[in-house]
Amino acid sequence: MTSLRLIPILLLLLLLSPVAAQLPEPYNGKEPGVRFDLEENLPRMGRRTVIFFSPNSEASLEFLEAITPLLREDSENGYLLLNVDRAGAEEIDWKSPLVRQFNIKQVPYVEVYDQRVKTLSGHEARLQILNELDELNSR
């Protein structure tokens, strides 16, 4: 009977342990949700993937958790995580300057740039990341 009483406590501990604590720090961690100058922050050469997310979005956290191996992989493809929520937001901050700047309608939202030219965005870009994850896992 005592072990049955522990189940709710264990479940509560699992729910309270945030997935975000295991994720890489967002590039805009010191100023989340504010306008962001991609031109200044994207290198001129190579491909870069920008992932807009909200720590208040379960879909964002699940996506980031799934692709964490890619984010930590040191490869020629850079990943730039941007938190769309301003500091102190308790839900997805749909009115943040960053959301308005990039006209974000859902999170996670992904844009892929090649030499500063956007080549993919939205669903197609997310699929590309998931395909890269499959390739990484098949090595």
Secondary structure, 3 states (H helix, E strand, C coil): CHHHHHHHHHHHHHHHCCHHHHCCCCCCCCCCCCCCCHHHHCCCCCEEEEEEECCCCHHHHHHHHHHHHHHHCCCCCEEEEEECCCCCCCCCCCCCHHHHHHCCCCCCEEEEEECCEEEEECHHHHHHHHHHHHHHHHC
